[in-house]
Amino acid sequence: MSRSIVVLLMLASVASADAFDNYNNRTLAKLVDGKHVQEIKQLTPNTILEHDRVLPGLPSAFLIVRTNGGRYAKLLVQPGKQKLDAERSLPILSIERFVTFKEGEEQTRLASGSNQSLYAGFRFSLDLGQVVPEELGGDLRFVVEGDKIYTEPVGKAKLYIVTKHDPTVEPRKGGRFVMGPTFKPEYFNGTFQLHDDGRRSGKLVLKVEEDNRVSGSYYSDKDGQKYEVHGKIGSPGHLIEFTIKFPRSEQTFRGMLFTGDGKAIAGTSRLAERESAFYATRQP
């Protein structure tokens, strides 16, 4: 694969994560026991507006829900209205984004979505990731009783509002990556955004061990699932071979790190009998 093609692919890569994305299952569990989270029995539009813009660059309120299934979920919400005609409108709760994490996992997503609207009487199941009828219970219910408008948890679910952003969830930023005149194996250390054949993508974390062995992790963009990575630095020194171990298969990768700036790895991968191309761009 030519370098010019890889550069074009890099320009088309996905947007970087924002503050909402940095909160994983573990950080949510810690937050609910901290001083910057309030448990809410009835979440009103005024409460939402009082605590919007808690996350940098995001205008919505940040909620945490402990679902009836015992899982943690995170949401960005805003109060809103659905216009009926020139004089009438219906109040709604706008769920701009939500993620429900699989129990016991760091960032594996059980359900996720965006742009959901709850009208009076609607219930939302975060375990299922959809609006559900009363018979299925749900985790949140949107209530309109005259002038009184609120969202409440259903059953054993618990609802929390975050009142202050936790800066410790932000990824630690290392120093600016600079390559020296002589190539070193440690140039492979770091986090890369991996794109595999235009079919799969995810975060690839690499660490060079002794004897040029490589370890690390791969986090799928599809559901956040974490997979082990093992490999080695080859010859020439900017060649790397590594394997991602999936539950029922293994995928092997063979690529080279750019020796000019170290900002990308490009090469080929093999899954079962299928060989394809991949590239990975270094993340800050």
BELTA-V937608 format. One record per run of one state. SS is the DSSP state (H for helix, E for strand, - for the rest). FROM is the first residue (numbers start at 0). TO is the last residue. If there is no record, write none. Layout:
BEGIN
{{SS FROM TO} {SS FROM TO}}
END
This chain:
BEGIN
{{- 0 1} {H 2 10} {- 11 17} {H 18 21} {- 22 23} {H 24 30} {- 31 35} {E 36 39} {- 40 41} {E 42 42} {- 43 43} {H 44 49} {- 50 50} {E 51 51} {- 52 59} {E 60 65} {- 66 70} {E 71 82} {- 83 87} {E 88 100} {- 101 107} {E 108 117} {- 118 121} {E 122 124} {- 125 128} {E 129 131} {- 132 132} {H 133 135} {- 136 138} {E 139 144} {- 145 146} {E 147 152} {- 153 156} {E 157 161} {- 162 165} {H 166 168} {- 169 183} {H 184 187} {- 188 188} {E 189 195} {- 196 198} {E 199 207} {- 208 208} {H 209 211} {E 212 219} {- 220 224} {E 225 232} {- 233 237} {E 238 244} {- 245 248} {E 249 256} {- 257 262} {E 263 270} {- 271 272} {E 273 281} {- 282 283}}
END
